[in-house]
């Protein structure tokens, strides 16, 4: 394992097994989904199993080899399962204390539930934060976020009282869009790291397949992009917090059926109605066609605040690829390394 915070974790660091996350999707402002069958299996064996987080060994800076400048933050990415790369996890310092966080492009803000990390009192006023079925009150609070290289930024978090993820050692969720603000970021899901920096230009060459596209402006700072399906385009969320891709059920109702779709519970423990069988579809992202992909039929296309979203592009598609995102300039680029 590559240490995410030097001097805090050594090569022998392991954590108790925890469930593979079906999705961490914060839409209007938050909807988290977890795969219920996988949760049940892990809960029954928790305490008997111990699985190390895995990532490819990497030396030097994540920004090495990219024409990036003014790198403001960078971190390694770890996974409970290096094959699926579900649940991308980072270890950072929050107010000087090590915190295990989910790296989630489906989040519109940073979220915390471990109040022991705070160095100031949260606001007295609260706002409602929604999971898929249930909801909770959240209060704003600021904290200093730091990486292993000494980069630090004072950031705003939404503090909630608890989450089902707390049982698996997570202190919260980190939103890369919020961290980057008006800058750009790379999430390298092949070399297992990410960084924020000033925007830069990426060009195709013999070693890199570059698929450039645009993102869709929205009031929630979400990574929304147009996805091609049956010669039409629909707005969907790029969601590293989702292990599986989901699409609004009405769009895929008559597609060939696959295996049974997983059930789910939301962030606060409420059960989401069990889905039907998965559907097999062809998707197009930035001009690249992903053929015969199994997707979960998702029951709704609007959240509780009326935000329209037709699906979630999960780690089953994103893993081993590179995401370049510049929200201020509405640039979304999907990259794949070429090898001889």
N, C-alpha and C positions, 0 to 999 in steps of 0.2 A: 504494500500500500504506500502511495506517495503521501507524505504528511502535508495536510492542508495548512496547518498553522505551525511553523517551525518552532521547535522547543516545547510544544504543548502535547503533541502526539508522537509516539515512536512507531517503528515498523511493526511492533507486535500488537498494536491497538486493535481491539475487536469490540463489537457491540452485539447485543442480543438480536436475534432475528426479528423482523417485523414484516407486516404485510406489504405486498406489492400494491402500490397506489393506482387505482383505476384513473383518477384524475384529481388535480388540484386546480379548480377553475373558479376564479373570482370574477363573477360578472354581476355587477350592479348591487353591491360591490363584491360579493363573494359567494361562490358555490363550490364546495369541495365534495368529491365523490371518492369512495374507496371500494375496492373489490371485496364484497362480503365473503364469498367462499374462501378466498385466500386468507382473509383475516381469521376466519374460523380455524383453518389449519394451523396457522402460526400461533394463535392464542392457545391452542391445545398443546403445542409443543414448546411454547416459550419457557425458558428456564432450563430446558434440556438441550437446546441447540444454541450454538454461538457461531455466527457467520461473519467473517471479516468483510469490511467494505473493500471494493476492488476498483482499481484504475490502472491504466498502463503507466509504467515508470516513465517519468519525464523530467528532464533537467532544463534549467534555464527558464526564460520568460515565455509565457503563453503567446505573447505578441511577437516573438522571434519569427522571422520569415514573412511577416505581414508589413505592408508599408504604413504602419501605424505610428503615431507620435502623440506625445502628451498622455501616456497611459496613466489613468487615474486609479484603477483598481483591478486586481487580477487574483484568480483563485483556481486551485485544482477542483475537479469534480469527481466524486466517488459514487459508487453504486452498490446496493445490496446484491445485485445480480448483474454481472458484467456482460452477460449475453443479451438480455432484454434491455439493459440500461434504463429500466424503469426507476423512478424515484431518484433523480439526480440530486445529490446531497453535497453540501459544502460545509466546512468548518471555518468560522470567522471569529473575530473578537468583537464583542459588543460591550462597550465600556470596560475594555481590558479583560473580559471574561470569555472563555471559549464557549461558543454556541453552535449547535448542530442545526442547520437550516435546510429546508427544501428550496431548490432553485427552480422557480416557477414562472415561466413567461405568461401563464394564464392569470397571474396576480396583478391587480392594478395598483397595489400598495404593498409595503412591507407589513407583515403581521407578527406579533409576539404574543405568547401566553405565559412565558416564564418571567414573572415580574422581578425575580431576584437579580436579573441582569440590569435593571434600571438604576440610574443615578439621579433621577428627578421624578417628581410626582406627575402622573398623567393628568390630563385636563379633567375638570369636573363635569363638563358636558360630554354626553355620549351620543353615538349614532348607531342606528340599527345595521347589523351586518348579516347577510343572508347566506345560509347554506341551501342545498337543494330543497330540503323539506323544512328544516328548523332554522332558527335565527338566534343571534346573541347581540348584546350591547358591546360596542367598542369605543375606547377612548384614545385620543391622540396623545403621543408622548415622543420626545426626541431622545436619541442615544447616539453615541459615537461608534461607527462601524469601521473596522480595520481589517486589512488582509495581512498575509504572512510577510509581505515586503515592507510593511510600515505605512502603506497608504491608508489614510483615514478620512472619513467624511461624517459630519453630523447629519443624521437622517431622521425623518419622521416615520414612526411606526403606528399601527393601530393595535392597541392592546385589548385582547379578549381574555375572558376568565379561564378558558380551558379549550382544548381540542383533543379529539381522539388520537391525534399524532403525538401528543405529549407522552403517552404510554410507551412510545417507541423511541424516546430520547430527543425528539425534535423540540427546539425552543420556539420555532416560528417558521415563517416563509419569507424568502427574499425575492423581490421582484426586480429583475435586471433592468426593465424599462425605467422603474423609479430610480434605481441607482445611477443609470446613465444620464437621466434627465434629458437635456438637449444635446448630449453627445451620442456616440454610437457604441455598439458593443458587438463582440464576437463570442458566440458560444460554440466551442469546438467539441462536438460530441464524438469525434474520432480520437483526438489526442486528450480529451477529457479535461478541459480547462475553459475558462472564460476570462475576458477582460473588457474594460470600458476605455474609450479613448476619444480623441477628436475624430470626426468623420474622415474617411479616406477612401480612395478609389481602388476597386479590385478588378483586375482584368484576367480574362481567360488565357491560359497558356497550356503547354503540353502536360503539365502536372496537375491542372486544376480545371474542372468543369464548373463554370459559373452560370447560374440561372438567376438573372436579375428580374425583380418584380417590384410591385408597389404595395404599400400597406394602406389600409382604409382608415381615414381620420375618424376618431370617436372620442367622446368626452371622458372615457374611463381609462385612458392610457393603456389600452389593451392591444396586443399584437394581432390585429384583424387583417386578413388578406383575402382576395378573391380566389375561390377554388373552382376549377372547371369540373362539371358533372353533366353528362348528357348534352353537351354543346351549349350549356348555360353556365353562368357564374353565380356563386353564392358566397356571402361573407361568412368566414369561419375563423375560429381562434386558433392560433399556433400555441400549443399548450404542452410545455415540457413536463408539467405536472400530471399529464394523462398518460397512462401506459398504453392505452388503446385508442384508436381513432373512432370518433362517434359522428354520426350524421343524422339530422332531423329525419324521423321515421317516415314521414310522408314522401320524402324524396327517394327513398330506397325500398319502399314497400314491395315493389314487384321485381326486385333484383333476386338473383339466385340465393338460396339460403345456405348458410354455413353452420358452424357449431352453435350451441346454445350461448347466448350472450350472458355475461356475468351479472349477478345482482350487485347491489351497492348500498353502502350506508354513507350518510353525509358527515361533515366534520364534527358535528355535535352529537353523533350517535343515532340519528333518525334513519330508519330504513327507507331506501328509495324503492318504489315498486319494481319488481323484477322484470327485466327486459325480455324480449322475444329472441329468436335466433338471429345470429349475425347475418349480414348481407354481403355479397361479393360484388365489388364495384371497381370501375376504372376511374381514377382521379387524375386531374391535371393541376400541377403546381408550378407556376412560373414557366410554363411551356413544356415541362417534363411530365410524361404520363406514368402513373403508378398503376400497373395492371393487376386485376384480380386480387384486390386488397379486401380482407375481411374487416367490416366496420360494424359498430354497435348502433342499432337504431335508437336515436335519442328522442324522448317523448315530447320535448318542448322546444320551441325556437325563440321564445321571449322569456326573459327573466321577470322577477317581481317588480322591476322598475321599468319594464317595457323595452329593454334592450334586445335588439333582434340579432340572433346568431344561429346559423344553420349547422354548426358542428364544431368539433375539436380535432385538430391534427395532433396526434399523440406520438409517443416515442417509438412506436412500431414503425413509423415512417421516418422520424427525425434522427434516430440513432445512427451513429457513424457518419453523420453529415455535419456540415458547418453552417451556422446561421450568422449572417451579418444583418444588423438591424439599426436603422437610423430613423427613429420615430418622428423627429422634428422635420425631416425631409421626406418622410413617407417612403423610405427605401427598405425593401425586404429582399435579401439575396440568399439563395440556397446553394451551397457549394459542396462538391464531392471531389476528393483527391483521386487522381488517376495513377495507377501503378503499372509498370511493364508486365 
